[in-house]
Amino acid sequence: MKGLCYMGTKGDIRLQEIPKPKILEPTDIIGKTVVTTICGSDLHVVDGALPYINETAKKSGRGVVLGHEGVVRVEEIGSAVKTVKPGDVVIVSCISSCGSCYNCKRGQTAHCLKCKDYAGWSKGCACILGAAMDGTQAEYVRVPLADSSVYKCPKGIPVESLLMLSDILPTSYELGVLDGNVTEGSTVAVVGCGPIGLSAILGAKSKNPKNIIAVDLDDSRLEVAKKLGANYTVNSGKQDVKEFISKNVKNGVDDLPGVDTAIECCGLPVTLELCERLIGVGGTIANVGVHVKPATLFIDDLWIKNFKLTGGLVNTTSTSELLEKVKRVY
């Protein structure tokens, strides 16, 4: 079969012939890929920014197949798999987890202890597809811990829509909307309107905030953000975002001193630092972006605001909830 492999050195990816995966553990399934996609974090992999993945790819001798998102048709199941059978079409979660260890039981499936010996994004990280083991950007994929790591696809919904439940929708919803404490009547700034930022806007809308402000450098992205529900759009390359919000966004006050939630969706020092400037008293900075470089925390300005800063890796504990939301649309 063919797979898109990262070879362990910056920029070196190759579409090559590789062996079809086999069942290695009783909890595995083998699936034929129906649709897959790329994640912004894949770009960090290809850029060579993640040492553990570089090591894994080089040790394999032929690289590691990229990708941790996909919809697959089940072809073979391990002896312990109970929730799916051959022929089922399933969403592959970006997080592989056992569902029963200490961390999984308290909702921290991204740190499943069953994965503690894997070296993927970092030691013990449960985002192991496309990192510690071959991922979804191939004709076939082995999915570990299948009973708690895949979701059956409802009939009548385009698989391209269900694919978004692998990673992008749970990530933006959990890390941006839920951790960011977006509530009815609040004011939210979404900094970065790529796929994650646009998904965060959709997720935020479900909480009925009074204002959603979309921030980006690309006017075409801002146009899409407006269509998806942003009340205001700001090109941060052309306008001072904090000044724009203060003068134009109202939430029951004449001059808005800051937003309730700033959702960072880029993983860049400049965007995180912008979020620090945008929040008001009691505000939350919800970091969604994957950072591979340090950013400055202006604690001397922030501490007096009684602020919160959240961040982490998606646990995909919201996937079932989001699947129900998608089903209602269709």
C-alpha positions as CSV (number, residue, x, y, z in Angstrom):
1,M,0.0,0.0,0.0
2,K,1.0,3.7,-0.3
3,G,1.6,5.9,2.7
4,L,2.7,9.5,3.1
5,C,5.8,9.2,5.3
6,Y,7.8,11.8,7.3
7,M,11.4,10.6,7.2
8,G,12.6,12.3,10.4
9,T,14.4,15.3,8.9
10,K,12.9,18.7,8.3
11,G,10.9,19.0,5.1
12,D,11.5,15.3,4.1
13,I,8.1,13.7,3.3
14,R,7.6,10.9,0.7
15,L,4.7,9.0,-0.7
16,Q,6.1,5.5,-0.8
17,E,5.2,1.8,-0.9
18,I,5.0,0.4,2.6
19,P,3.6,-2.9,4.1
20,K,-0.1,-3.1,5.0
21,P,-0.5,-3.0,8.8
22,K,-1.4,-6.1,10.8
23,I,-3.3,-6.7,14.1
24,L,-0.6,-6.5,16.8
25,E,-2.7,-6.2,19.9
26,P,-6.1,-7.7,20.8
27,T,-7.6,-4.2,21.0
28,D,-6.5,-3.2,17.5
29,I,-8.5,-2.7,14.3
30,I,-7.3,-2.4,10.7
31,G,-9.3,0.0,8.6
32,K,-9.2,1.1,5.0
33,T,-9.0,4.8,4.8
34,V,-12.2,6.5,3.4
35,V,-11.1,10.1,4.0
36,T,-8.3,11.8,5.9
37,T,-7.0,15.3,6.3
38,I,-4.0,17.3,7.6
39,C,-3.8,19.1,10.9
40,G,-1.9,22.3,11.6
41,S,0.2,20.2,14.0
42,D,1.4,18.1,11.1
43,L,3.2,21.1,9.8
44,H,5.2,21.2,13.1
45,V,6.1,17.5,12.5
46,V,7.2,18.2,8.9
47,D,9.2,21.2,10.1
48,G,11.2,18.9,12.4
49,A,10.1,20.7,15.5
50,L,9.3,17.6,17.6
51,P,12.3,15.6,18.6
52,Y,10.4,12.4,19.7
53,I,8.8,12.1,16.3
54,N,12.1,12.7,14.5
55,E,13.6,9.9,16.5
56,T,10.7,7.5,15.8
57,A,10.8,8.2,12.1
58,K,14.5,7.7,11.8
59,K,14.5,4.5,13.8
60,S,11.8,2.9,11.6
61,G,14.1,3.1,8.5
62,R,11.3,4.2,6.2
63,G,9.7,7.1,8.2
64,V,6.4,7.3,10.0
65,V,3.1,7.7,8.2
66,L,1.6,11.2,9.0
67,G,-1.9,11.9,10.2
68,H,-4.1,11.4,13.2
69,E,-7.5,12.1,11.6
70,G,-9.7,10.0,9.4
71,V,-12.8,8.0,8.7
72,V,-12.1,4.3,7.9
73,R,-14.0,1.2,6.9
74,V,-13.2,-1.6,9.4
75,E,-11.6,-4.6,7.7
76,E,-10.3,-6.6,10.6
77,I,-10.6,-6.5,14.4
78,G,-8.6,-7.8,17.3
79,S,-10.0,-10.6,19.6
80,A,-10.8,-8.1,22.4
81,V,-12.7,-5.5,20.3
82,K,-16.4,-5.4,21.2
83,T,-17.8,-2.1,19.8
84,V,-17.2,-2.4,16.1
85,K,-17.2,-5.1,13.5
86,P,-15.8,-5.6,10.0
87,G,-17.7,-3.4,7.5
88,D,-18.5,-0.6,10.0
89,V,-17.4,2.9,9.0
90,V,-15.9,4.7,11.9
91,I,-14.4,8.1,12.9
92,V,-10.8,7.7,14.1
93,S,-10.2,9.9,17.1
94,C,-6.9,11.8,17.2
95,I,-6.5,10.5,20.8
96,S,-5.9,6.8,21.4
97,S,-7.0,5.9,24.9
98,C,-8.0,2.9,26.9
99,G,-10.9,4.5,28.7
100,S,-10.2,2.7,32.0
101,C,-6.9,3.9,33.5
102,Y,-6.6,6.6,36.2
103,N,-6.2,9.5,33.8
104,C,-8.9,8.3,31.4
105,K,-11.4,8.0,34.2
106,R,-10.9,11.6,35.3
107,G,-11.3,12.9,31.7
108,Q,-7.6,13.2,30.9
109,T,-7.6,10.7,28.0
110,A,-4.8,12.7,26.3
111,H,-2.6,11.3,29.0
112,C,-3.8,7.7,28.9
113,L,-1.5,5.6,31.0
114,K,-1.8,2.8,28.5
115,C,0.3,5.1,26.2
116,K,2.9,6.0,28.8
117,D,5.7,4.1,27.1
118,Y,5.1,5.7,23.7
119,A,7.4,8.4,22.5
120,G,5.2,10.5,20.2
121,W,4.5,14.2,20.6
122,S,6.1,13.7,24.0
123,K,6.7,10.8,26.3
124,G,3.4,9.4,27.4
125,C,1.2,11.6,25.1
126,A,-1.8,9.7,23.8
127,C,-1.8,11.4,20.4
128,I,0.3,8.5,19.0
129,L,-1.1,8.1,15.4
130,G,1.2,9.8,13.0
131,A,3.8,10.1,15.8
132,A,4.8,7.0,17.8
133,M,3.1,4.8,15.2
134,D,1.9,5.0,11.6
135,G,-1.0,7.4,11.1
136,T,-4.0,7.9,8.8
137,Q,-2.5,9.3,5.6
138,A,-2.2,5.9,4.0
139,E,-4.5,3.4,2.3
140,Y,-4.8,1.4,5.5
141,V,-4.3,2.2,9.2
142,R,-4.0,0.2,12.4
143,V,-6.0,1.9,15.1
144,P,-5.0,0.9,18.7
145,L,-7.4,0.7,21.7
146,A,-10.3,0.8,19.3
147,D,-13.2,0.3,21.7
148,S,-12.6,3.8,23.2
149,S,-10.8,5.4,20.2
150,V,-13.3,5.2,17.3
151,Y,-16.9,6.3,16.8
152,K,-19.4,4.7,14.4
153,C,-20.5,6.9,11.6
154,P,-24.3,7.6,11.5
155,K,-25.9,7.0,8.1
156,G,-26.9,9.9,5.9
157,I,-24.1,12.3,7.0
158,P,-21.3,13.1,4.5
159,V,-18.1,11.5,5.7
160,E,-16.3,14.8,5.1
161,S,-18.4,16.4,7.8
162,L,-17.8,13.5,10.2
163,L,-14.1,13.7,9.6
164,M,-14.1,17.0,11.4
165,L,-14.9,15.1,14.6
166,S,-11.5,13.4,14.5
167,D,-9.7,16.4,15.9
168,I,-10.6,19.9,14.8
169,L,-14.1,20.2,16.3
170,P,-13.3,18.6,19.7
171,T,-10.0,20.6,19.9
172,S,-11.6,24.0,19.3
173,Y,-14.6,23.2,21.5
174,E,-12.9,21.7,24.5
175,L,-9.7,23.8,24.6
176,G,-11.3,27.0,23.3
177,V,-15.0,27.2,24.2
178,L,-15.3,25.0,27.3
179,D,-11.9,25.7,28.9
180,G,-12.3,29.4,27.9
181,N,-15.6,29.5,29.9
182,V,-17.6,31.0,27.0
183,T,-21.0,31.7,28.4
184,E,-24.3,33.3,27.4
185,G,-23.9,37.1,27.0
186,S,-20.1,37.1,27.2
187,T,-17.6,38.7,24.7
188,V,-15.2,36.4,22.9
189,A,-12.2,37.2,20.8
190,V,-10.9,34.4,18.4
191,V,-7.3,35.1,17.4
192,G,-6.4,33.2,14.3
193,C,-9.2,32.2,11.8
194,G,-7.8,29.2,10.1
195,P,-9.7,25.9,10.4
196,I,-9.4,25.7,14.2
197,G,-10.3,29.4,14.7
198,L,-13.4,29.0,12.5
199,S,-14.4,25.9,14.4
200,A,-14.0,27.8,17.6
201,I,-16.4,30.4,16.3
202,L,-19.0,27.7,15.5
203,G,-18.5,26.2,19.0
204,A,-18.7,29.5,20.7
205,K,-22.0,30.3,19.0
206,S,-23.6,27.3,20.6
207,K,-23.1,29.1,24.0
208,N,-24.9,32.3,22.9
209,P,-22.2,34.9,23.7
210,K,-23.2,38.5,23.0
211,N,-20.2,39.3,20.8
212,I,-17.6,37.2,18.9
213,I,-14.7,39.1,17.5
214,A,-12.6,37.4,14.8
215,V,-9.0,38.4,14.4
216,D,-6.7,37.5,11.5
217,L,-4.2,38.9,9.0
218,D,-6.2,37.5,6.0
219,D,-9.3,39.4,4.9
220,S,-10.7,36.3,3.1
221,R,-10.6,34.3,6.3
222,L,-12.3,37.1,8.1
223,E,-15.1,37.1,5.5
224,V,-15.6,33.4,6.2
225,A,-15.6,34.1,10.0
226,K,-18.3,36.6,9.5
227,K,-20.5,34.2,7.6
228,L,-20.0,31.6,10.4
229,G,-21.2,34.0,13.1
230,A,-18.5,36.5,14.1
231,N,-20.1,39.8,15.0
232,Y,-17.0,41.8,14.3
233,T,-13.8,41.2,12.3
234,V,-10.4,42.8,12.7
235,N,-7.4,42.6,10.5
236,S,-4.6,42.8,13.1
237,G,-2.1,43.9,10.4
238,K,-4.2,47.0,9.6
239,Q,-5.7,47.9,13.0
240,D,-4.8,47.9,16.7
241,V,-7.1,45.1,17.9
242,K,-7.4,46.3,21.5
243,E,-8.2,49.8,20.4
244,F,-10.8,48.5,17.9
245,I,-12.6,46.4,20.6
246,S,-12.5,49.3,23.1
247,K,-14.1,51.7,20.6
248,N,-16.5,49.5,18.7
249,V,-17.6,46.5,20.7
250,K,-20.3,47.1,23.3
251,N,-21.5,44.8,26.0
252,G,-23.6,47.0,28.2
253,V,-20.8,49.5,28.8
254,D,-19.7,52.6,26.9
255,D,-16.0,51.5,26.6
256,L,-15.3,47.8,26.8
257,P,-12.2,47.3,29.0
258,G,-11.4,43.9,27.6
259,V,-13.0,40.6,26.5
260,D,-14.2,37.8,28.7
261,T,-12.5,35.1,26.7
262,A,-9.6,35.3,24.2
263,I,-9.1,32.1,22.2
264,E,-5.6,31.7,20.8
265,C,-5.7,29.5,17.7
266,C,-2.2,29.9,16.0
267,G,0.4,28.7,18.4
268,L,2.6,31.7,17.9
269,P,4.2,34.0,20.6
270,V,2.7,37.1,19.0
271,T,-0.8,35.8,19.0
272,L,-0.7,34.5,22.6
273,E,0.8,37.9,23.7
274,L,-2.1,39.6,21.8
275,C,-4.6,37.6,23.8
276,E,-2.9,38.7,27.0
277,R,-3.6,42.3,26.0
278,L,-7.2,41.7,25.0
279,I,-8.7,40.2,28.2
280,G,-10.4,42.2,30.8
281,V,-10.9,41.7,34.5
282,G,-11.7,38.1,35.3
283,G,-10.9,37.1,31.7
284,T,-9.7,33.8,30.4
285,I,-7.0,33.2,27.8
286,A,-7.8,29.8,26.2
287,N,-4.7,28.6,24.3
288,V,-5.6,26.1,21.6
289,G,-2.6,26.5,19.3
290,V,0.4,24.2,19.4
291,H,3.5,26.1,20.6
292,V,7.0,25.1,19.7
293,K,8.6,28.3,20.8
294,P,8.4,30.2,24.1
295,A,6.1,33.2,24.5
296,T,6.2,36.0,27.1
297,L,3.7,35.9,30.0
298,F,3.2,39.5,31.1
299,I,2.4,38.5,34.6
300,D,3.1,42.1,35.9
301,D,0.1,43.3,33.9
302,L,-2.1,40.2,34.2
303,W,-2.1,39.3,37.8
304,I,-4.2,42.3,38.8
305,K,-6.9,41.2,36.4
306,N,-7.7,38.0,38.2
307,F,-7.1,36.2,34.9
308,K,-7.0,32.6,33.9
309,L,-4.7,30.9,31.4
310,T,-5.7,27.5,30.1
311,G,-4.1,25.1,27.5
312,G,-3.3,21.6,26.8
313,L,-4.0,18.7,24.5
314,V,-7.5,17.8,23.5
315,N,-9.0,14.9,25.4
316,T,-11.8,14.2,22.8
317,T,-14.3,13.8,25.7
318,S,-16.7,16.0,23.8
319,T,-16.8,13.9,20.6
320,S,-20.1,12.2,21.4
321,E,-21.7,15.5,22.3
322,L,-20.5,17.1,19.1
323,L,-21.6,14.1,17.0
324,E,-25.1,14.6,18.3
325,K,-24.9,18.3,17.3
326,V,-23.8,17.3,13.8
327,K,-26.6,14.8,13.5
328,R,-29.1,17.5,14.4
329,V,-27.9,19.6,11.4
330,Y,-28.7,16.7,9.0
